[in-house]
């Protein structure tokens, strides 16, 4: 009788209600507070500086104009 085996094994896990709830909103707010934005050369939130953007648009416009001229010549 001393060596009887229980019919339902006892679980080592805590019940769902007794676990502490993880506050996702607080964790996200903490991560956002720790992130520091990297300032570019212009100090704004822009990805490209204004001279670089103007250069890219200018080169693209010249390339498109060249392609139109070549296609009309054919």
C-alpha positions, 0 to 999 in steps of 0.5 A, a space after each residue: 500500500 505504501 507504493 501506490 501510484 496516483 492515477 493523475 500525475 501532478 503537474 509541475 506547472 503553475 495554474 494559468 491564473 497564478 502566473 504574472 501577466 506580461 504587460 506588452 504595452 509597457 514593454 513596447 513603451 520602454 523599448 520606444 523610450 530607449 531608441 534614439 533616432 540617428 540624426 542625418 547630415 541635415 538633422 531632419 527626419 529625412 532619409 536623403 539630404 536635399 542635395 542628394 535627392 535633387 541629384 538623383 531626380 536630376 540624373 533620372 530626368 536626364 536619363 528618361 529624356 535620353 531614352 525618349 530621344 533614342 526611342 523617337 529616333 528609331 
